[in-house]
Amino acid sequence: MDLFDKLFVIRRLLSLSQKEAAEQAGIKQPIISILERGERDDIPTAYIEFLYKSGIDLNWVFNEDTDVANVFRKKATTY
């Protein structure tokens, strides 16, 4: 699974259409489509911020981990 596949998986796990994700991120819908097709390799900062605010583990997005169980950030354990 490459970065672009991961972006598609994330959006589906968030139960968002491309239009909804774009609106929430403050970008245009065609950009999400282009990203998910792998036709652009620079991800807008606004989209990265949206992913983080949505609880996505950015380490999962940008590393080779393909386990979908690791998509969302884990809650920090307090002692």
Secondary structure, 3 states (H helix, E strand, C coil): CCHHHHHHHHHHHCCCCHHHHHHHHCCCHHHHHHHHCCCCCCCCHHHHHHHHHCCECHHHHHCCCCCHHHCECCCCCCC
